[in-house]
Amino acid sequence: MSLFRVIISIIFPPLAVIDRGCGSVLIVLLLTLAGWIPGVIGALIILNKKA
């Protein structure tokens, strides 16, 4: 996980997980719509997993 990805996930979480697949983007988008903090946490968890 790079510093650039962390910054992008804080600013706009769905953009940070765009290369992880449609399901990840959809989950993070729904979490972001529910609240910004859950979206950021979801994006960071997805980015922290090994690819």
MDAnalysis code that builds the backbone (N, CA, C; Angstrom):
import MDAnalysis as mda
import numpy as np

u = mda.Universe.empty(153, n_residues=51, atom_resindex=np.repeat(np.arange(51), 3), trajectory=True)
u.add_TopologyAttr("name", ["N", "CA", "C"] * 51)
u.add_TopologyAttr("resid", np.arange(1, 52))
u.add_TopologyAttr("resname", ["MET", "SER", "LEU", "PHE", "ARG", "VAL", "ILE", "ILE", "SER", "ILE", "ILE", "PHE", "PRO", "PRO", "LEU", "ALA", "VAL", "ILE", "ASP", "ARG", "GLY", "CYS", "GLY", "SER", "VAL", "LEU", "ILE", "VAL", "LEU", "LEU", "LEU", "THR", "LEU", "ALA", "GLY", "TRP", "ILE", "PRO", "GLY", "VAL", "ILE", "GLY", "ALA", "LEU", "ILE", "ILE", "LEU", "ASN", "LYS", "LYS", "ALA"])
u.atoms.positions = np.array([
    [0.852, -1.161, 0.000],
    [0.000, 0.000, 0.000],
    [0.908, 1.237, 0.000],
    [0.749, 2.072, -1.002],
    [1.599, 3.243, -1.115],
    [0.950, 4.456, -0.451],
    [1.752, 5.456, -0.216],
    [1.272, 6.691, 0.391],
    [0.253, 7.379, -0.506],
    [0.471, 7.310, -1.816],
    [-0.471, 7.907, -2.767],
    [-1.847, 7.265, -2.655],
    [-1.892, 5.952, -2.535],
    [-3.173, 5.237, -2.393],
    [-3.876, 5.609, -1.104],
    [-3.121, 5.779, -0.030],
    [-3.716, 6.158, 1.250],
    [-4.334, 7.549, 1.151],
    [-3.634, 8.476, 0.520],
    [-4.161, 9.830, 0.357],
    [-5.408, 9.821, -0.510],
    [-5.400, 9.060, -1.596],
    [-6.578, 8.961, -2.460],
    [-7.738, 8.320, -1.711],
    [-7.468, 7.318, -0.887],
    [-8.550, 6.667, -0.151],
    [-9.149, 7.588, 0.901],
    [-8.399, 8.532, 1.401],
    [-8.943, 9.503, 2.345],
    [-9.775, 10.546, 1.620],
    [-9.329, 10.974, 0.447],
    [-10.055, 12.002, -0.302],
    [-11.298, 11.428, -0.978],
    [-11.134, 10.366, -1.748],
    [-12.252, 9.747, -2.468],
    [-12.040, 8.241, -2.485],
    [-12.604, 7.536, -1.498],
    [-12.328, 6.106, -1.311],
    [-12.592, 5.199, -2.520],
    [-13.685, 5.354, -3.284],
    [-13.890, 4.422, -4.407],
    [-12.800, 4.488, -5.479],
    [-12.200, 5.641, -5.643],
    [-11.140, 5.777, -6.642],
    [-9.887, 4.991, -6.253],
    [-9.649, 4.829, -4.972],
    [-8.452, 4.120, -4.512],
    [-8.528, 2.623, -4.773],
    [-9.730, 2.056, -4.835],
    [-9.876, 0.612, -5.013],
    [-10.368, 0.252, -6.411],
    [-10.192, 1.141, -7.364],
    [-10.727, 0.937, -8.717],
    [-10.115, -0.289, -9.399],
    [-8.870, -0.641, -9.072],
    [-8.224, -1.788, -9.723],
    [-8.452, -3.108, -8.983],
    [-9.199, -3.092, -7.890],
    [-9.460, -4.302, -7.108],
    [-10.700, -5.048, -7.572],
    [-11.421, -4.510, -8.540],
    [-12.592, -5.194, -9.060],
    [-13.871, -4.428, -8.790],
    [-14.909, -4.821, -9.517],
    [-16.190, -4.133, -9.444],
    [-16.835, -4.276, -8.070],
    [-16.721, -5.434, -7.452],
    [-17.320, -5.661, -6.147],
    [-16.736, -4.767, -5.076],
    [-15.433, -4.605, -5.094],
    [-14.778, -3.740, -4.114],
    [-15.186, -2.288, -4.290],
    [-15.254, -1.850, -5.531],
    [-15.651, -0.473, -5.802],
    [-17.084, -0.239, -5.347],
    [-17.957, -1.200, -5.609],
    [-19.359, -1.066, -5.228],
    [-19.522, -1.034, -3.709],
    [-18.822, -1.899, -3.013],
    [-18.903, -1.922, -1.548],
    [-18.397, -0.614, -0.963],
    [-17.265, -0.139, -1.441],
    [-16.702, 1.104, -0.910],
    [-17.582, 2.296, -1.287],
    [-18.172, 2.276, -2.470],
    [-19.071, 3.358, -2.869],
    [-20.298, 3.404, -1.961],
    [-20.878, 2.251, -1.669],
    [-22.041, 2.215, -0.776],
    [-21.668, 2.652, 0.641],
    [-20.512, 2.227, 1.113],
    [-20.068, 2.668, 2.434],
    [-19.808, 4.168, 2.464],
    [-19.271, 4.713, 1.374],
    [-19.016, 6.146, 1.301],
    [-20.320, 6.926, 1.268],
    [-21.319, 6.395, 0.580],
    [-22.613, 7.071, 0.555],
    [-23.288, 7.019, 1.919],
    [-23.061, 5.962, 2.672],
    [-23.625, 5.849, 4.012],
    [-22.924, 6.800, 4.982],
    [-21.687, 7.058, 4.730],
    [-20.896, 7.951, 5.578],
    [-19.458, 7.941, 5.109],
    [-18.801, 9.061, 5.202],
    [-17.452, 9.172, 4.663],
    [-16.467, 8.283, 5.428],
    [-16.580, 8.256, 6.740],
    [-15.659, 7.470, 7.563],
    [-15.740, 5.969, 7.254],
    [-16.930, 5.367, 7.152],
    [-16.966, 3.936, 6.796],
    [-16.371, 3.658, 5.415],
    [-16.520, 4.580, 4.491],
    [-15.919, 4.411, 3.169],
    [-14.408, 4.416, 3.217],
    [-13.853, 5.317, 4.003],
    [-12.394, 5.385, 4.150],
    [-11.873, 4.121, 4.825],
    [-12.544, 3.672, 5.865],
    [-12.120, 2.460, 6.567],
    [-12.201, 1.250, 5.644],
    [-13.292, 1.139, 4.894],
    [-13.434, 0.026, 3.943],
    [-12.356, 0.045, 2.875],
    [-12.055, 1.226, 2.350],
    [-11.009, 1.328, 1.326],
    [-9.649, 0.945, 1.887],
    [-9.352, 1.389, 3.094],
    [-8.060, 1.047, 3.684],
    [-7.948, -0.441, 3.976],
    [-9.037, -1.064, 4.383],
    [-9.010, -2.511, 4.620],
    [-8.783, -3.257, 3.313],
    [-9.478, -2.861, 2.255],
    [-9.318, -3.524, 0.966],
    [-7.906, -3.315, 0.413],
    [-7.366, -2.115, 0.588],
    [-6.013, -1.852, 0.109],
    [-4.957, -2.587, 0.924],
    [-5.249, -2.884, 2.172],
    [-4.282, -3.552, 3.032],
    [-4.171, -5.046, 2.736],
    [-5.216, -5.630, 2.121],
    [-5.164, -7.049, 1.769],
    [-4.151, -7.275, 0.650],
    [-3.525, -8.415, 0.689],
    [-2.578, -8.770, -0.373],
    [-3.319, -9.058, -1.648],
    [-2.780, -8.591, -2.752],
    [-3.443, -8.783, -4.058],
    [-3.253, -10.163, -4.600],
])
